[in-house]
Amino acid sequence: MELFIVVIAILFVQVWGAENPLHKDGWFLSWLARVEVYFSASSAAFFILAVVVPSLILGVLLYMISLQSYWPIVPIGVLILLYSLGRGEFSEIVAEYTQACYKEDWESGINRAGGLGVNVEGIALDDWVALHQHVLEEAAYRGFERMFAVLFWFLVLGPVGALLYRLTFLFSAAKPDNAVASKFLWLIEWPAVRVLGLSFAMTGNFVGCIRRWRESVLCITRPTQMTIGQSVLGALSVDDDTTQSCDITRKELSLMDKLYRRTLWFWLGVSAIIIIVS
């Protein structure tokens, strides 16, 4: 059933692209504002009530519905999964960034990098090498959080897992000073990013990827962005001492997009085989 829901959701994504009409987060931001009145913005209680409680309520509702009939779970699951997938345009911003660096338009490049979520404050003026490295790492992470982290927890915990991940991500973005939320986000990304890294070994360069994957598979301190970035570079056969240039970065971003597409089909195929065997 979960695989059926995933396939339907992906078909909708192919039609909608970045214009997902379900990506309306006003209700959640309003909920955060209400809860924050009673709790400190950095408290664990604030995070639990704002994120964990709504996810648990969804789980209870789905359980009660399933007692009557399981088929309503399908459309509900599709809606929850579509809502939980990543927000906004991604491929277009990446393309605009590569155009900016090709023209050596630093201001445009910085703006596009910021649109990807790159922290550009510490990057020196016209330091394209440093900017390219940050963009590659952040683009790899965005591909992960937009699709694969959501799918991982959907396949593990169903719609509740997908919603829990997305609400945690949204909460961490809205309240970056909440250490509990940041730690919890890293914790739920930890297994997903390692499964994805192992998948890259199957869909990209096996030797290069598996070597970097082994270095981080048991690490409990490395940030998710660094872990996924290293796995992607290994899968693309990028050497550690490669100096990033505009042409190299453009090729790597293009190959990264193809890598993620292959890996998505790989996940769907493996999931289908597991369902058939079981």
MARKEMI-514344 format. One line per 5 residues: number of its first residue (from 1); for each residue x, y, z of C-alpha. Coordinates in steps of 0.001 Angstrom, whole numbers, plus 500000, padded with zeros to 6 digits. Layout:
N
NUM = X:Y:Z; ...
//
This chain:
278
1 = 500000:500000:500000; 502816:502431:500868; 504507:501880:497504; 501209:502508:495711; 500832:505806:497575
6 = 504422:506811:496763; 503948:506137:493032; 500742:508201:492932; 502431:511067:494788; 505422:511053:492424
11 = 503083:511186:489428; 501456:514296:490897; 504900:515825:491473; 505805:515243:487825; 502664:517130:486764
16 = 502842:519950:489320; 506586:520475:489467; 507432:523125:492064; 503844:524449:492065; 502540:522022:494667
21 = 499155:523452:495791; 499367:521515:499060; 502437:523411:500242; 500526:525781:502478; 502316:526200:505809
26 = 500278:529064:507197; 498390:526733:509544; 501641:525450:511024; 503177:528894:511473; 499967:530054:513111
31 = 500081:527016:515381; 503680:527836:516339; 502683:531378:517256; 499895:530098:519490; 502085:527561:521258
36 = 504986:529971:521718; 502780:532145:523915; 502972:529496:526642; 506516:528135:526165; 510004:529425:525613
41 = 511042:529320:521945; 514100:527232:522843; 512341:524734:525132; 511814:521051:524472; 508164:521366:525483
46 = 507594:523921:522729; 508985:521551:520095; 507087:518526:521395; 503733:520289:521507; 504240:522057:518175
51 = 505559:519103:516159; 505252:515743:517905; 501682:516175:519163; 500169:516981:515695; 501995:513967:514242
56 = 500640:511713:516980; 497130:513070:516436; 497421:512156:512757; 498519:508643:513742; 495508:508197:516029
61 = 493113:509455:513346; 494581:507122:510726; 494315:504194:513126; 490670:504947:513868; 489896:505249:510152
66 = 491668:501969:509396; 489414:500160:511892; 486458:500978:509653; 488088:500655:506234; 491690:500727:505080
71 = 491059:502225:501632; 490531:505834:502838; 494144:505652:504009; 495280:505783:500365; 494026:509278:499437
76 = 494908:510587:502906; 498397:509103:502589; 498864:510686:499162; 497825:514099:500483; 500112:513855:503526
81 = 503060:512673:501425; 502581:515440:498857; 502414:518003:501651; 505566:516587:503256; 507752:516787:500152
86 = 510189:519688:499763; 509092:523228:499076; 509751:525705:496296; 511768:525708:493111; 515099:523879:493095
91 = 516255:522945:489597; 515588:526450:488283; 517681:528073:491025; 520539:525643:490343; 520381:526454:486626
96 = 520380:530199:487351; 523378:529778:489648; 525399:527993:486970; 524544:530790:484519; 525635:533408:487040
101 = 528995:531772:487678; 529542:531265:483937; 529112:535036:483515; 531097:535648:486726; 528168:537649:488071
106 = 529044:537492:491769; 525952:539297:493061; 523590:537037:491129; 525571:533951:492163; 525400:534911:495832
111 = 521658:535545:495573; 521027:532174:493920; 523233:530420:496470; 521223:532071:499234; 518067:530789:497570
116 = 519420:527270:497979; 519969:527876:501681; 523725:528490:501562; 525067:530640:504398; 526952:533222:502347
121 = 527982:535564:505171; 531443:534074:505662; 532373:533818:501973; 534882:536375:500704; 534067:538549:497700
126 = 534638:536752:494365; 535745:533549:496107; 534013:531335:493576; 535849:528182:494689; 534463:528428:498230
131 = 531011:529362:496930; 530959:526378:494554; 531830:524007:497376; 529047:525365:499577; 526527:525231:496721
136 = 527384:521621:495894; 527004:520566:499522; 523755:522459:500013; 522292:521286:496695; 523029:517695:497703
141 = 521274:518256:501027; 518257:519917:499389; 517823:516938:497092; 517901:514727:500170; 515472:516661:502387
146 = 513011:517423:499586; 512438:513814:498574; 514498:511013:500100; 514262:511845:503802; 510482:512122:503425
151 = 510221:508860:501484; 512438:507061:503983; 510241:507907:506948; 507073:507360:504940; 508195:503827:504108
156 = 509186:503237:507746; 506306:504870:509644; 503772:505731:506965; 502157:509197:506660; 502994:509954:510299
161 = 506717:509563:509626; 506601:511805:506550; 504672:514534:508384; 506911:514312:511446; 509999:514887:509320
166 = 508554:517836:507413; 507177:519557:510516; 510522:519073:512260; 512299:520605:509281; 509888:523552:509155
171 = 510171:524081:512908; 513987:524055:512768; 513930:526617:509955; 511500:528866:511833; 513167:528430:515250
176 = 516877:527770:514572; 517789:528506:518189; 515823:525524:519469; 518611:523007:520143; 516166:520160:520779
181 = 514585:520546:517337; 517972:520811:515598; 519237:517703:517363; 516059:515780:516628; 516236:516758:512953
186 = 519829:515514:512771; 518779:512315:514565; 515951:511417:512175; 518126:512304:509185; 520979:510102:510435
191 = 519635:506707:509228; 518029:508141:506081; 521215:509807:504838; 523221:506631:505352; 520710:504490:503486
196 = 520776:507039:500671; 524574:507065:500665; 524619:503290:500298; 522086:503609:497490; 524417:506025:495685
201 = 527011:503260:495647; 524535:501187:493639; 523548:503966:491232; 526879:505809:490917; 530577:505021:491249
206 = 530627:502139:493722; 534261:502258:494825; 534446:506021:495315; 531102:506209:497100; 531504:503204:499377
211 = 534891:504469:500572; 533411:507781:501700; 530312:506044:503033; 532424:503844:505314; 534133:506915:506736
216 = 530843:508356:507964; 528525:505376:508447; 529062:505218:512221; 529926:508874:512786; 527675:510585:515322
221 = 529104:514111:515045; 529237:514921:511335; 526448:517234:510052; 523991:515796:507557; 525063:518252:504849
226 = 528658:517093:505056; 527715:513415:505073; 525432:513594:502051; 527840:515895:500219; 530710:513425:500593
231 = 528536:510528:499418; 527462:512456:496324; 531037:513432:495431; 532109:509818:495848; 529274:508596:493625
236 = 530293:511159:490989; 533978:510126:491170; 535114:513574:492322; 538591:513557:493890; 539185:515229:497230
241 = 541780:517576:495733; 539600:518718:492823; 539494:522516:492616; 535967:523684:491920; 535515:525842:488832
246 = 532370:527008:487072; 532542:524298:484399; 533313:521548:486914; 530551:522661:489272; 528035:522901:486425
251 = 528848:519358:485316; 528696:518063:488885; 525307:519678:489508; 523977:518174:486284; 525336:514733:487160
256 = 523956:515087:490693; 520463:515638:489321; 520748:512493:487206; 522143:510574:490186; 519136:511494:492317
261 = 516740:510465:489559; 518404:507066:489166; 518416:506575:492924; 514711:507375:493179; 513912:504637:490671
266 = 516290:502342:492526; 514388:502925:495770; 511064:502248:494074; 512408:499051:492526; 513872:497765:495791
271 = 510642:498610:497633; 508617:496684:495039; 510874:493634:495365; 510612:493708:499181; 506825:493886:498976
276 = 506634:491023:496475; 508987:488802:498472; 507249:489487:501773
//
